[in-house]
Amino acid sequence: MIAAQNGHEQVARALIEAKADLEKQTAKGSTALILAAQNGHEQVARALIEAKANVDHQNLKKWTALMYAARNGHELCARALLKVGAAVEAADNDGGTALMQACNGGHEQVVRELLKAGARKDVASNAGSTALSLARQNGHSEICKLLEA
């Protein structure tokens, strides 16, 4: 998990080869793949994906690796997760999705990738927020145009 969190690809690959537990969790339920995606370490994330780490694992907040990649604008991590079929519509404890996270943060390229993967624009969180409302309230006009198209 430390290698994944800090982007140490060769160490992560060596540990994967040594049969490290890919599904081991932090106290908050995050796995190595979540930590790699959260911090934008695409090569480590790819190594974990290739080793068959669970791409749809949800931590205690029900956040997935894709949600963290989207929230932090890590396009390459998001793309790698989507390529292997990560659940684009997974929702966290608040009903938020990866698309909502990307829109909230103004990460246009991640939004494009999520829409291309079939992310629904009309989903609302428990508080009633949608991807479009989050993009609007944060002044992300280009993302608004994508969502309104």
Contacts in CASP RR format, 6 or more apart in sequence:
PFRMAT RR
TARGET T0000
AUTHOR 0000-0000-0000
METHOD contacts of the structure
MODEL  1
MIAAQNGHEQVARALIEAKADLEKQTAKGSTALILAAQNGHEQVARALIE
AKANVDHQNLKKWTALMYAARNGHELCARALLKVGAAVEAADNDGGTALM
QACNGGHEQVVRELLKAGARKDVASNAGSTALSLARQNGHSEICKLLEA
1 24 0 8 1.000
1 26 0 8 1.000
1 30 0 8 1.000
1 31 0 8 1.000
1 32 0 8 1.000
1 35 0 8 1.000
2 8 0 8 1.000
3 11 0 8 1.000
3 12 0 8 1.000
3 15 0 8 1.000
3 32 0 8 1.000
3 44 0 8 1.000
4 12 0 8 1.000
4 32 0 8 1.000
4 33 0 8 1.000
4 35 0 8 1.000
4 36 0 8 1.000
4 41 0 8 1.000
4 44 0 8 1.000
4 45 0 8 1.000
4 48 0 8 1.000
5 32 0 8 1.000
5 35 0 8 1.000
5 36 0 8 1.000
5 38 0 8 1.000
5 39 0 8 1.000
5 41 0 8 1.000
6 39 0 8 1.000
6 41 0 8 1.000
7 36 0 8 1.000
7 39 0 8 1.000
7 41 0 8 1.000
7 43 0 8 1.000
7 44 0 8 1.000
8 44 0 8 1.000
9 41 0 8 1.000
9 43 0 8 1.000
9 44 0 8 1.000
9 47 0 8 1.000
12 32 0 8 1.000
12 36 0 8 1.000
12 44 0 8 1.000
12 47 0 8 1.000
12 48 0 8 1.000
13 47 0 8 1.000
16 22 0 8 1.000
16 47 0 8 1.000
16 48 0 8 1.000
16 51 0 8 1.000
22 31 0 8 1.000
22 32 0 8 1.000
22 33 0 8 1.000
22 48 0 8 1.000
22 51 0 8 1.000
22 52 0 8 1.000
22 53 0 8 1.000
22 54 0 8 1.000
23 31 0 8 1.000
23 53 0 8 1.000
23 54 0 8 1.000
23 57 0 8 1.000
24 31 0 8 1.000
24 32 0 8 1.000
25 31 0 8 1.000
25 59 0 8 1.000
26 35 0 8 1.000
26 59 0 8 1.000
28 59 0 8 1.000
28 60 0 8 1.000
28 61 0 8 1.000
29 59 0 8 1.000
29 60 0 8 1.000
30 38 0 8 1.000
30 59 0 8 1.000
30 63 0 8 1.000
31 53 0 8 1.000
31 54 0 8 1.000
31 57 0 8 1.000
31 59 0 8 1.000
31 65 0 8 1.000
32 44 0 8 1.000
32 48 0 8 1.000
32 53 0 8 1.000
33 45 0 8 1.000
33 48 0 8 1.000
33 49 0 8 1.000
33 53 0 8 1.000
33 54 0 8 1.000
33 55 0 8 1.000
33 57 0 8 1.000
33 65 0 8 1.000
34 57 0 8 1.000
34 59 0 8 1.000
34 63 0 8 1.000
34 64 0 8 1.000
34 65 0 8 1.000
34 68 0 8 1.000
36 42 0 8 1.000
36 44 0 8 1.000
36 45 0 8 1.000
36 48 0 8 1.000
36 65 0 8 1.000
36 77 0 8 1.000
37 45 0 8 1.000
37 65 0 8 1.000
37 66 0 8 1.000
37 68 0 8 1.000
37 69 0 8 1.000
37 74 0 8 1.000
37 77 0 8 1.000
37 78 0 8 1.000
37 81 0 8 1.000
38 65 0 8 1.000
38 68 0 8 1.000
38 69 0 8 1.000
38 71 0 8 1.000
38 72 0 8 1.000
38 74 0 8 1.000
39 72 0 8 1.000
39 74 0 8 1.000
40 69 0 8 1.000
40 72 0 8 1.000
40 74 0 8 1.000
40 76 0 8 1.000
40 77 0 8 1.000
41 77 0 8 1.000
42 74 0 8 1.000
42 76 0 8 1.000
42 77 0 8 1.000
42 80 0 8 1.000
45 65 0 8 1.000
45 69 0 8 1.000
45 77 0 8 1.000
45 80 0 8 1.000
45 81 0 8 1.000
46 80 0 8 1.000
49 55 0 8 1.000
49 80 0 8 1.000
49 81 0 8 1.000
49 84 0 8 1.000
55 64 0 8 1.000
55 65 0 8 1.000
55 66 0 8 1.000
55 81 0 8 1.000
55 84 0 8 1.000
55 85 0 8 1.000
55 86 0 8 1.000
55 87 0 8 1.000
56 64 0 8 1.000
56 86 0 8 1.000
56 87 0 8 1.000
56 90 0 8 1.000
57 64 0 8 1.000
57 65 0 8 1.000
58 64 0 8 1.000
58 90 0 8 1.000
58 92 0 8 1.000
61 92 0 8 1.000
61 93 0 8 1.000
62 90 0 8 1.000
62 91 0 8 1.000
62 92 0 8 1.000
62 93 0 8 1.000
63 92 0 8 1.000
64 86 0 8 1.000
64 87 0 8 1.000
64 90 0 8 1.000
64 98 0 8 1.000
65 77 0 8 1.000
65 81 0 8 1.000
65 86 0 8 1.000
66 78 0 8 1.000
66 81 0 8 1.000
66 82 0 8 1.000
66 86 0 8 1.000
66 87 0 8 1.000
66 88 0 8 1.000
66 90 0 8 1.000
66 98 0 8 1.000
67 90 0 8 1.000
67 92 0 8 1.000
67 96 0 8 1.000
67 97 0 8 1.000
67 98 0 8 1.000
67 101 0 8 1.000
68 74 0 8 1.000
69 75 0 8 1.000
69 77 0 8 1.000
69 78 0 8 1.000
69 81 0 8 1.000
69 98 0 8 1.000
69 110 0 8 1.000
70 78 0 8 1.000
70 98 0 8 1.000
70 99 0 8 1.000
70 101 0 8 1.000
70 102 0 8 1.000
70 107 0 8 1.000
70 110 0 8 1.000
70 114 0 8 1.000
71 98 0 8 1.000
71 101 0 8 1.000
71 102 0 8 1.000
71 104 0 8 1.000
71 105 0 8 1.000
72 107 0 8 1.000
73 102 0 8 1.000
73 105 0 8 1.000
73 107 0 8 1.000
73 109 0 8 1.000
73 110 0 8 1.000
74 110 0 8 1.000
75 107 0 8 1.000
75 109 0 8 1.000
75 110 0 8 1.000
75 113 0 8 1.000
78 98 0 8 1.000
78 102 0 8 1.000
78 110 0 8 1.000
78 113 0 8 1.000
78 114 0 8 1.000
79 113 0 8 1.000
82 88 0 8 1.000
82 113 0 8 1.000
82 114 0 8 1.000
82 117 0 8 1.000
85 117 0 8 1.000
88 97 0 8 1.000
88 98 0 8 1.000
88 99 0 8 1.000
88 114 0 8 1.000
88 117 0 8 1.000
88 118 0 8 1.000
88 119 0 8 1.000
89 97 0 8 1.000
89 119 0 8 1.000
89 120 0 8 1.000
89 123 0 8 1.000
90 97 0 8 1.000
90 98 0 8 1.000
91 97 0 8 1.000
91 123 0 8 1.000
91 125 0 8 1.000
94 125 0 8 1.000
94 126 0 8 1.000
94 127 0 8 1.000
95 125 0 8 1.000
95 126 0 8 1.000
96 123 0 8 1.000
96 125 0 8 1.000
96 126 0 8 1.000
96 129 0 8 1.000
97 119 0 8 1.000
97 120 0 8 1.000
97 123 0 8 1.000
97 125 0 8 1.000
97 131 0 8 1.000
98 114 0 8 1.000
98 119 0 8 1.000
99 111 0 8 1.000
99 114 0 8 1.000
99 115 0 8 1.000
99 119 0 8 1.000
99 120 0 8 1.000
99 121 0 8 1.000
99 123 0 8 1.000
99 131 0 8 1.000
100 123 0 8 1.000
100 125 0 8 1.000
100 129 0 8 1.000
100 130 0 8 1.000
100 131 0 8 1.000
100 134 0 8 1.000
102 110 0 8 1.000
102 111 0 8 1.000
102 114 0 8 1.000
102 131 0 8 1.000
103 111 0 8 1.000
103 131 0 8 1.000
103 132 0 8 1.000
103 134 0 8 1.000
103 135 0 8 1.000
103 138 0 8 1.000
103 140 0 8 1.000
103 143 0 8 1.000
103 147 0 8 1.000
104 134 0 8 1.000
104 135 0 8 1.000
104 138 0 8 1.000
105 134 0 8 1.000
105 138 0 8 1.000
105 140 0 8 1.000
106 135 0 8 1.000
106 138 0 8 1.000
106 140 0 8 1.000
106 143 0 8 1.000
108 140 0 8 1.000
108 142 0 8 1.000
108 143 0 8 1.000
108 146 0 8 1.000
111 131 0 8 1.000
111 143 0 8 1.000
111 146 0 8 1.000
111 147 0 8 1.000
112 146 0 8 1.000
115 121 0 8 1.000
115 146 0 8 1.000
119 131 0 8 1.000
121 130 0 8 1.000
121 131 0 8 1.000
121 132 0 8 1.000
121 147 0 8 1.000
122 130 0 8 1.000
123 130 0 8 1.000
123 131 0 8 1.000
124 130 0 8 1.000
131 147 0 8 1.000
132 144 0 8 1.000
132 147 0 8 1.000
132 148 0 8 1.000
135 143 0 8 1.000
135 144 0 8 1.000
135 147 0 8 1.000
136 144 0 8 1.000
END
